[in-house]
């Protein structure tokens, strides 16, 4: 998805060439087809070529993936996610301040 967002539209070969190439071309093509089947990419035909075009914004895709993770893996509890983020030592001061503001805003909303 990162490569498709960056390029705007790309063939599977272009995505493979722009990647780190640790995966076989056929694996990249299969992944793109699966992502398209989930609605995150659109496939446009240009003659015999299939162009993969982002169908959602990065923010919308991240929201969907995180929501699925929280629902399916964390059984609808965000506590493990917050704990994981709190324990990271690579968060910038800005990120910590952002999380703090978000929690305060949420807390204020719950008091109403």
N, C-alpha and C positions, 0 to 999 in steps of 0.2 A: 504494500500500500504506500509506503514511504516514497518509493521510486515512482509510482503512478501519480501520486500527488505532485511530486517534483516535476515530472515530465508533462503532466497534463493528460496525455494519452500515449500509450506505448504498446508495441507488440510484445509477446512473451519473450522473444529473442532480445529485444531491447531491455526488458526488465532483467533478464538473465545477464546480459552483458554489463549492465549498470550495477549489478549486485556483486557480492564478494566471491561469487562463483563456487561456493562450497557445496552448493546443491546442483544436481544434474539439471539440464535444460527441461527435461520431461517433468521433473518434480516441480520446477517453477511454473510450468504451464498448468499442471494439475492444481497447484495452489491457487493460481489466478482464476481458474475455472470454478473452484470451490468458493472463493471469495465473491465471485460474480453471482453464483447461485444463491448466496446469502444476501445479495442486494447491495453490497458495498461497491461493486464495480459494474459498469455497463459494458457490453461487448458491441462494438460497432464494426460492421463488415466493410472492408475496402477491397473490393475484388475478392481475392482468396485470403487476404490477410484479416486477422481478427485484432482489432485495437481495443485495449482495455482502458476504460475511462472511469475515473472516480465518480461514483454516483452519490456519495455523501462527503461532507466536509470531514476534516480530521477530527474536529471536536465532536461531531455527531457519532463518528465511528468509535472514538475512545469512550464516549458515554455509553454506547451500546455494549461494548466489550466489558467495561467495568461493571455495568449493571448485571450482565450475565454472570460474571465472575462472583459478584457479591451474592446473587441469588442462588447460583448452583454450587459454588465451591464453599463459600462462607455461610451458607444457609441463612441468607438475609441479614447477617450481622456484620456491621461495618467496623466493629471494635478491633478485630485482628488487623484490618487494613490500617486503621489509625495507629495501632501499636507498632506495626511494621514501619510506618513512616516516621513515627516519633523516635524509633531506635536507630534510624539511619544517621550516619555521621557525615554524609556528604550533602546534606541540605544547606542551602545558603541562608543567610539571615533573612533575606527577602522572602524565601519560601516559608520559613518558620513564622515570620510575621503574617504572611498571607493565611496560613493555617489557623493561627491564633485569631485573626479577625473573623475568619469563617466560623469558627467555633463560637465566638462571642456573638456574632450575628444570629446564629442558630439558637443559642441560649436565650437571647433577647426575644426572639420569635416565639419560643416555647413559653415564656413568661406571660405573654399577652393572653 
